Amino acid sequence: MTRPPTAAQRRVIDAADPVTGRLRGTEAQLTALVRRGLAFRHPRPPHDHFLTPAGHRIREAPEPPAAPEPEPAHGFAARVGGEEPADAGPARAREVHSAWQGLLELRRMTNPDGAVDRPCGWERTHLVRAAALALEAAGNPPEGPGTPGYRVRATPQPEAVAVHAPPGEPLRACAATLEQAGWQTGEYTEPRTRARYLLASPRRV
């Protein structure tokens, strides 16, 4: 069975003229479609490219369902703060580093422009885990029983998490970490306790 066209090739095929099958795309995309027998280059100027019968069949077939988006590190859980402390030794540091590198690769693979400085779709649907991973990977200490540190919690606002940390430098360090990781942050005051906290949301551009 031949390999299905890539997502970019599929977009070129889907955008073909419905009657003539004339294609528009980059030279590389059109050449790749010709090589796969899905398009041909007209011999006469202006040498436009058109779908072959096989290309037409692909355009008329329903697009296969997208594969589920992978996770940066299956089974890994970043420290959100407030839980029983996990092993904080070198093994944990390696796990966190590996999960963060996996998340950067996931950004590269799933952001439309391949950007790694901006959160991806997985992070937008796992806000607490994503923000906690960014904080832990940068070396910010999570809160533990009797030890101060950050706490990441869900909020009623779409695409926003609350980050609590000791006032002053620890809270500013969390804000700087998240901004470097592609999040927008703002500092607010909790009305009841007057404690300062961050609202953080993934940057879109």
C-alpha positions as CSV (number, residue, x, y, z in Angstrom):
1,M,0.0,0.0,0.0
2,T,1.4,3.4,-0.9
3,R,2.1,5.9,1.8
4,P,-0.7,8.5,2.2
5,P,0.4,12.0,1.2
6,T,1.8,14.3,3.9
7,A,-0.5,16.9,5.5
8,A,1.1,19.6,3.3
9,Q,0.7,17.5,0.2
10,R,-2.9,16.8,1.1
11,R,-3.6,20.6,1.4
12,V,-2.2,21.1,-2.1
13,I,-4.3,18.3,-3.5
14,D,-7.5,19.5,-1.7
15,A,-6.9,23.0,-3.1
16,A,-6.8,21.8,-6.7
17,D,-9.2,23.2,-9.2
18,P,-12.3,20.9,-8.8
19,V,-12.8,20.7,-12.6
20,T,-9.4,20.7,-14.2
21,G,-7.3,19.4,-11.3
22,R,-4.9,22.3,-11.7
23,L,-2.5,22.6,-8.7
24,R,-0.9,25.5,-6.9
25,G,2.0,25.0,-4.6
26,T,5.8,25.3,-4.2
27,E,8.0,23.7,-6.8
28,A,9.2,21.2,-4.2
29,Q,5.6,20.2,-3.3
30,L,4.6,19.8,-6.9
31,T,7.7,17.8,-7.8
32,A,7.0,15.5,-4.8
33,L,3.4,14.9,-6.0
34,V,4.7,14.1,-9.6
35,R,7.2,11.7,-8.1
36,R,4.4,9.9,-6.3
37,G,2.2,9.7,-9.4
38,L,-0.4,12.0,-8.0
39,A,0.3,14.9,-10.4
40,F,1.8,15.6,-13.8
41,R,3.5,18.6,-15.3
42,H,1.9,19.8,-18.6
43,P,4.5,19.6,-21.4
44,R,3.4,23.0,-22.9
45,P,4.1,26.4,-21.3
46,P,3.3,27.6,-18.7
47,H,4.0,24.0,-17.6
48,D,1.2,24.0,-15.0
49,H,0.8,20.9,-12.8
50,F,-2.5,18.9,-12.7
51,L,-3.8,16.0,-10.7
52,T,-3.5,12.5,-12.2
53,P,-6.5,10.1,-11.8
54,A,-4.8,8.8,-8.6
55,G,-4.5,12.4,-7.3
56,H,-8.2,13.0,-8.0
57,R,-9.1,9.8,-6.1
58,I,-7.2,11.0,-3.1
59,R,-8.9,14.4,-3.3
60,E,-12.4,12.8,-3.4
61,A,-11.6,10.3,-0.6
62,P,-12.4,11.5,3.0
63,E,-9.3,12.6,4.9
64,P,-8.2,9.9,7.4
65,P,-8.8,10.8,11.1
66,A,-5.8,12.5,12.7
67,A,-3.7,10.4,14.9
68,P,-4.0,11.3,18.6
69,E,-1.4,14.0,19.6
70,P,1.5,12.4,21.5
71,E,2.4,13.5,25.0
72,P,5.9,14.8,25.8
73,A,6.7,12.0,28.2
74,H,4.2,9.2,28.7
75,G,3.7,8.4,32.4
76,F,5.8,11.4,33.6
77,A,4.1,13.9,36.0
78,A,5.6,17.3,36.7
79,R,5.4,18.5,40.2
80,V,2.5,21.0,40.5
81,G,3.3,21.8,44.2
82,G,1.7,20.7,47.4
83,E,2.1,16.9,46.8
84,E,4.3,14.5,48.6
85,P,7.9,15.2,47.5
86,A,9.1,12.9,44.7
87,D,12.7,11.7,44.6
88,A,14.7,14.9,44.1
89,G,17.9,13.3,43.2
90,P,19.8,13.0,39.8
91,A,17.3,10.5,38.4
92,R,14.4,13.0,38.9
93,A,16.5,15.8,37.3
94,R,17.1,13.5,34.3
95,E,13.4,12.7,34.0
96,V,12.4,16.4,34.1
97,H,15.1,17.3,31.5
98,S,14.0,14.5,29.2
99,A,10.3,15.5,29.5
100,W,11.1,19.1,28.8
101,Q,13.2,18.2,25.7
102,G,10.2,16.0,24.6
103,L,7.9,18.9,25.0
104,L,10.1,21.1,22.8
105,E,10.2,18.4,20.2
106,L,6.4,18.2,20.4
107,R,6.1,21.9,19.8
108,R,8.4,21.6,16.8
109,M,6.3,18.8,15.4
110,T,2.8,20.2,16.1
111,N,3.1,24.0,15.9
112,P,2.1,24.9,12.3
113,D,5.4,26.9,11.8
114,G,7.5,24.5,13.8
115,A,8.1,27.1,16.5
116,V,9.6,25.9,19.8
117,D,9.3,29.2,21.7
118,R,5.5,29.0,21.8
119,P,3.2,26.4,23.6
120,C,1.6,23.8,21.4
121,G,-1.9,22.3,21.4
122,W,-1.0,19.6,24.0
123,E,0.0,22.4,26.5
124,R,-3.3,24.3,25.9
125,T,-5.3,21.2,26.9
126,H,-3.0,20.3,29.9
127,L,-2.4,23.8,31.3
128,V,-1.4,22.8,34.8
129,R,0.9,20.0,33.8
130,A,2.5,22.1,31.1
131,A,3.2,25.1,33.3
132,A,4.5,22.9,36.1
133,L,6.9,21.2,33.7
134,A,8.2,24.5,32.5
135,L,8.8,25.6,36.2
136,E,10.3,22.4,37.4
137,A,12.6,22.0,34.3
138,A,14.0,25.5,35.0
139,G,14.9,24.6,38.5
140,N,12.1,26.4,40.4
141,P,11.4,24.4,43.6
142,P,7.8,23.1,44.0
143,E,6.0,23.5,47.3
144,G,6.3,20.5,49.6
145,P,5.1,19.6,53.1
146,G,6.7,22.3,55.2
147,T,8.9,23.7,52.3
148,P,8.0,26.8,50.3
149,G,7.8,26.8,46.6
150,Y,5.5,27.1,43.6
151,R,1.9,25.7,43.3
152,V,0.2,25.6,40.0
153,R,-3.6,25.4,40.0
154,A,-6.4,25.4,37.5
155,T,-8.7,28.5,37.3
156,P,-12.2,29.1,36.0
157,Q,-10.7,31.1,33.1
158,P,-10.1,29.4,29.8
159,E,-6.4,28.9,29.0
160,A,-5.1,30.3,32.3
161,V,-3.5,28.8,35.4
162,A,-2.8,30.4,38.8
163,V,0.8,30.1,40.0
164,H,1.3,30.7,43.7
165,A,4.9,31.2,45.2
166,P,6.5,33.0,48.1
167,P,6.4,36.8,47.5
168,G,9.3,38.7,46.0
169,E,12.1,36.9,44.1
170,P,10.5,33.4,44.0
171,L,7.3,34.7,42.4
172,R,9.3,36.9,40.0
173,A,11.5,33.9,39.1
174,C,8.3,31.9,38.2
175,A,7.1,34.7,36.0
176,A,10.4,35.0,34.2
177,T,10.6,31.2,33.7
178,L,7.1,31.0,32.2
179,E,7.6,34.0,29.9
180,Q,10.8,32.4,28.6
181,A,8.8,29.2,28.0
182,G,6.3,31.1,25.8
183,W,3.6,32.0,28.4
184,Q,2.1,35.4,29.2
185,T,1.9,36.2,32.9
186,G,0.3,38.9,35.0
187,E,0.6,39.5,38.8
188,Y,-2.6,39.8,40.8
189,T,-3.7,40.0,44.5
190,E,-5.9,37.4,46.0
191,P,-8.8,39.4,47.5
192,R,-9.2,37.3,50.6
193,T,-5.6,36.7,51.7
194,R,-4.0,39.6,49.9
195,A,-1.3,37.2,48.7
196,R,0.2,38.0,45.3
197,Y,0.0,35.3,42.6
198,L,0.5,34.9,38.8
199,L,-2.1,34.3,36.1
200,A,-0.4,32.6,33.2
201,S,-1.7,31.6,29.8
202,P,0.1,30.1,26.7
203,R,1.1,32.8,24.2
204,R,-0.5,32.4,20.7
205,V,2.0,34.5,18.7
